[in-house]
Amino acid sequence: MGFAGCGVLLFDERPASGCTYGSNVVLRVAVIDETGVSDWTPALLRGIAAYEEAASPHLWFDVTEGIDASSAHIVVRVRRYRDGAPPALNGYTFPRAVGGFAAVYDADGVACNYPPSPLPRKCSGEIATVYIYLNDIIPPGDDIEARRDRLIRHELGHALGLTRHSPDLAIGDLAARYGWTAVPEIGRLAPAP
């Protein structure tokens, strides 16, 4: 394993597709918003901006419509679902009654994050593709945007290789996973509003 630590997905050789540990190359993440309705998009964009700001200059997201994701280290597809019709996912038992879920796959298409991927884990940890599913079960309310912000930050963290974390993740965990040096401020993101 390359990096071993609590709170991050372990990897054998590379932490993300085509990304070498400790190279200080900018981690390129393509995000394709397939939610189809704009109610999730503002929270997604705020979450991306928070990560980019906190991990600058090491992390860059491309959210351009019609993106060519072939140059990205990690491709993230964001989708919505309903508990009554959960998606069938290779390597996962889909959790019900949760706000969202990130299905993380390595370069060979093997499910990586546990739970709920079945053990033993045979993932290389070289993250290539992630599907973030956002559940329409979230009840409306005055704080809906704040709840969406927290959920998106949490799921984006899984997409980048964090396992156990809150929406206020430690950027230091990402720096350790990818071998980044000179991260301006290793600390926590400001709590979601």
N, C-alpha and C positions, 0 to 999 in steps of 0.2 A: 504494500500500500504506500502511496505517495505521502499523503498527509493524514495523520491520525489525530483526532480530537473530538471532544464531545461537542455536539451541535452542528457538525458538518458531515456531508456525505463523503465517505472515504473513496479514494480512487487508486487504481493500480499504477498508471503511467501519466495520464493527463487529466486535469480537472474538468476540461470541456473540450469538445471536438476541435482538434487542431490547435489547442492552447497549451503551451508548455508551462509547467509549474515554475514560478520564479522568473519568467522571461520579461515581466513588466509590460508585456504587450497589452494593448487596450482590449478588454473582453468585449466583443461585439455580440449584442443580443438583438435578434430580430423579433419584434412583437407584432403578431397578426391578430387584430381584433375581429373576431367572428361572432360577436354577440348579436349583431344585427339590429340592435336598438341602442340608442345613445345613452340610456340611463346608467350604464356601467362605465362608459368611456371617460367621463371626467375624472372619476376615481382612479382609473387605470393610468391616465396621463399624470395625475398628481403623484401616484406611487412611483412611476418611472422617474419623474423629476426628482423626487426625494432620494432615490437610490443614486441617480447620476450625481447629484450635488454632494452627497455624503461620501461617495467613492471616487470622486474626480481626482485624477485624470484617468483612472484605471478601467472605468466602466462606461459603455456607450450603448444606448438603445436606439434602434431604428424602428420607427412606427409609421413610416411613409406608406401611404396607400399604394398597393400594387408593388410592394417591395420585392426585390430580388434577394431572397434570403440565403443564397448560395455562399456569400462571403461571411456569414455570421458563424460564430462559434456555437451559439445556442439559438434554436428557433422555438419561440413560445407562441402557441395558438391559444387564444382566449375565447371560450365558448360559454354559453349558458345552458342550463338544464332545469328540469323539474324532477322532484323525487319520484313522481309517478311514472316517469320514463327516463331512468338513469341510463347513461351511455354504457355500452359494453367496452371494457378496457382490457387490453392484453396485459396479463400479469397482475391484475388488481381485482379485488372485491370492492365494488363501489360503495362508499359509505353513505348511508341515508341520513337525512335530517341534519346535515351540516351546511354551513354557508357557502363553502367552496372546497375545492380539492385540486391539488396539482399532481398530475401523473408525469413522473420524470423517467425518461428513457436514455440509455447510453447509446453510443454510436452503433451498436449492434441491435438496437431495438429491445433490449432487455430492461424490464421494470427495475427501478433503482430505489425509490424511497420506501421505507418501512416505518410504521405500518401504512397501508395494509397490503403491501406486496408480500407474497408468500416467501417464507424462509425455506431453504437457505438462500441468501442473497447471492446471486451470480452476476450481478451488475459490475462492470469495470469501473463505474463511477465517472466515466468520461461523458459528461452530460452533452447530449446533442439535440434532443427534442423534448419539449414539455407541452402538455395540454393542461391549461388551467380551466376548470369548470366552475362557474358561478351559479349558485342555486337561486332560482326565483322565489324560494320559500321565505326570503328575508321580509319580515313584515314592515309596512310603511310606518313612518313616524317622523317627528321633527329631527331626529338624529340619524336619519337614513344615510346621508352622505358621509358622516363620520364613521358609521359602521362599515360602509363600503370601502372607505379609505383603509381602515384597519385590516379588513379581509384581503384586499388587493395587496397591501404591503406584505402581509403574511404569506400569501401564495407566491408572490414574486420572489420572496426569500427562498422558498422551496425550489423554485425554478433555477435559482443561482447556486443551489447546493446546500442550503441550510436545512437542518433537520428539525431540531427542537429550538424554537425561537418564538418571539412575540412580534407584533407589528413594529415594535421599537427595537429592531435587531441591532446587534453590535457589528459595526462595519469591520471591526478587528477580526471577527470570524471569517468574513469573506477575504480579507487581506491574507489571513493565514492559509485559507484553502487554496488561493491562487498564487501565493508567494509574492504578493504585491509589497513593494517597499515604498517608503515616502508617502504614505497616505496622509494627507494634511492633518486630519484630526481623527484619530481612532477613538471612537466613542459611539454613542447611541444616536439614532435618528430622533428628532423631536417627536414626541407622541402625536399620533394622528388627532386632528381636532375632534 
